[in-house]
Amino acid sequence: MRPAGHRGAEWLKTSDLRSSQVLVTWLDDSVNYQELFADVRRRPGMFCLDGTFHDFTVFVRGCEAGNDWQLLTGFREWLVTRVGGGDNLIWEALVLRLAFPEQSHGPTREELAKDSVINNAAVERLFELLDEFLQMRAEHGGVAKVFDEYWRWRRAQPW
């Protein structure tokens, strides 16, 4: 039970939860998501993930939800400009298109689950793209540059 007058991370930091360092970090406003995603990639089992592309994307979506859907603002648009299309797709599908450019569409969830080589390639590309995006986004005016490039791409489309 939480002591009266204490809320959220403040209570966790003052409580006796020696094994909850990761939880306290997640609730802290200064989370470095590049480091968190690198840790998740390195040790998925520590985060109760099975190492599949699907599980990793669900984890990333959870982080985004926990940040009021602001963590990946511009990620889909950034991916669209890199793919050169797919403006009607979610970012997970765009990542798969970039991971497997020789295919007209990426592998299905079932194909990813069956073939560890395909899954590992998709996972590696996911984390490369997330790291690159978060690094670029952290630069001054990063999000504005993403949307500027995206709108230039859209205006150039014949439709």
C-alpha positions as CSV (number, residue, x, y, z in Angstrom):
1,M,0.0,0.0,0.0
2,R,1.2,3.5,-0.9
3,P,1.8,5.8,2.0
4,A,-0.5,8.9,2.2
5,G,0.9,11.9,0.5
6,H,3.2,10.0,-1.9
7,R,2.6,9.4,-5.6
8,G,4.0,7.4,-8.4
9,A,7.8,7.3,-8.9
10,E,8.3,9.4,-5.8
11,W,6.7,6.7,-3.6
12,L,8.7,3.9,-5.4
13,K,12.0,5.7,-4.8
14,T,11.3,6.1,-1.1
15,S,9.9,2.5,-0.7
16,D,12.0,-0.6,-0.1
17,L,12.0,-2.1,-3.6
18,R,15.6,-3.0,-4.1
19,S,14.9,-5.1,-7.3
20,S,12.8,-2.4,-8.9
21,Q,15.5,-0.1,-10.3
22,V,14.3,-0.6,-13.8
23,L,10.7,0.2,-12.9
24,V,11.8,3.4,-11.1
25,T,13.8,4.4,-14.2
26,W,10.7,3.9,-16.4
27,L,8.6,6.1,-14.2
28,D,11.3,8.9,-14.1
29,D,10.8,11.7,-16.5
30,S,14.4,11.6,-17.7
31,V,14.3,8.2,-19.4
32,N,16.8,7.8,-22.2
33,Y,14.8,5.7,-24.7
34,Q,17.8,5.0,-26.9
35,E,19.5,3.3,-23.9
36,L,16.2,1.6,-22.8
37,F,15.7,0.2,-26.3
38,A,19.3,-1.0,-26.5
39,D,18.8,-2.8,-23.2
40,V,15.6,-4.3,-24.4
41,R,17.3,-5.5,-27.6
42,R,20.2,-7.0,-25.7
43,R,18.2,-8.8,-23.0
44,P,14.5,-9.2,-24.1
45,G,13.8,-11.9,-21.5
46,M,14.6,-9.4,-18.7
47,F,11.6,-7.4,-20.0
48,C,9.4,-10.5,-20.4
49,L,9.7,-10.4,-24.2
50,D,10.3,-13.5,-26.4
51,G,12.6,-11.7,-29.0
52,T,10.1,-11.6,-31.8
53,F,9.5,-8.5,-34.0
54,H,5.9,-8.5,-32.8
55,D,6.8,-8.4,-29.1
56,F,9.4,-5.7,-29.6
57,T,6.9,-3.5,-31.5
58,V,4.3,-4.0,-28.8
59,F,6.9,-2.9,-26.2
60,V,7.7,0.2,-28.2
61,R,4.0,1.0,-28.6
62,G,3.6,0.6,-24.8
63,C,6.5,3.1,-24.3
64,E,4.8,5.5,-26.7
65,A,1.4,5.1,-24.9
66,G,3.2,5.8,-21.6
67,N,4.4,9.1,-23.1
68,D,1.0,10.3,-24.3
69,W,1.8,9.1,-27.8
70,Q,4.5,11.7,-28.1
71,L,7.6,9.5,-28.1
72,L,7.5,8.6,-31.7
73,T,5.9,11.8,-33.1
74,G,7.1,11.9,-36.7
75,F,8.5,8.3,-36.8
76,R,6.0,7.1,-39.4
77,E,6.4,10.2,-41.5
78,W,10.2,9.8,-41.4
79,L,9.9,6.2,-42.5
80,V,7.5,7.1,-45.3
81,T,10.1,9.4,-46.8
82,R,12.8,6.7,-46.4
83,V,10.6,4.1,-48.1
84,G,9.4,6.5,-50.7
85,G,5.9,5.4,-50.3
86,G,3.6,3.6,-47.9
87,D,1.8,6.7,-46.6
88,N,-1.2,4.5,-45.8
89,L,0.8,2.1,-43.6
90,I,1.6,1.9,-39.9
91,W,5.2,2.3,-38.8
92,E,5.7,-1.5,-38.2
93,A,4.9,-2.3,-41.8
94,L,7.2,0.5,-43.0
95,V,10.0,-0.9,-40.9
96,L,9.5,-4.3,-42.5
97,R,9.6,-2.7,-46.0
98,L,12.9,-1.2,-45.1
99,A,14.2,-4.4,-43.7
100,F,13.2,-6.4,-46.8
101,P,13.3,-3.9,-49.7
102,E,13.4,-6.7,-52.3
103,Q,9.8,-7.7,-51.3
104,S,6.7,-5.7,-52.3
105,H,5.6,-6.1,-48.7
106,G,7.3,-7.4,-45.6
107,P,6.9,-10.8,-44.1
108,T,3.7,-11.7,-42.2
109,R,3.7,-12.2,-38.5
110,E,3.5,-16.0,-39.1
111,E,6.6,-15.9,-41.4
112,L,8.5,-13.9,-38.8
113,A,7.5,-16.4,-36.0
114,K,8.6,-19.4,-38.1
115,D,11.9,-18.1,-39.4
116,S,14.4,-16.8,-36.9
117,V,16.7,-15.4,-39.6
118,I,13.9,-13.3,-41.0
119,N,12.8,-12.3,-37.5
120,N,16.3,-11.3,-36.5
121,A,16.8,-9.2,-39.6
122,A,13.5,-7.4,-38.9
123,V,14.4,-6.8,-35.3
124,E,17.9,-5.5,-36.1
125,R,16.4,-3.1,-38.6
126,L,13.7,-2.0,-36.1
127,F,16.3,-1.0,-33.5
128,E,18.6,0.6,-36.0
129,L,15.8,2.8,-37.3
130,L,14.5,3.7,-33.8
131,D,18.0,4.6,-32.7
132,E,18.6,6.8,-35.8
133,F,15.2,8.4,-35.5
134,L,15.6,9.2,-31.7
135,Q,19.0,10.6,-32.3
136,M,17.9,12.8,-35.1
137,R,14.8,13.9,-33.2
138,A,16.9,15.0,-30.3
139,E,18.7,17.5,-32.5
140,H,17.5,21.1,-32.5
141,G,14.4,21.3,-34.8
142,G,14.5,17.5,-35.4
143,V,10.8,16.9,-35.5
144,A,10.2,20.0,-37.6
145,K,12.7,18.8,-40.1
146,V,10.9,15.4,-40.3
147,F,7.6,17.0,-41.0
148,D,9.1,19.4,-43.5
149,E,10.7,16.6,-45.4
150,Y,7.5,14.6,-45.3
151,W,5.3,17.4,-46.6
152,R,7.8,18.1,-49.4
153,W,7.5,14.4,-50.3
154,R,3.7,14.5,-50.2
155,R,3.6,17.6,-52.4
156,A,5.8,15.8,-55.0
157,Q,3.4,12.9,-55.3
158,P,1.2,12.8,-58.4
159,W,-1.9,12.0,-56.6
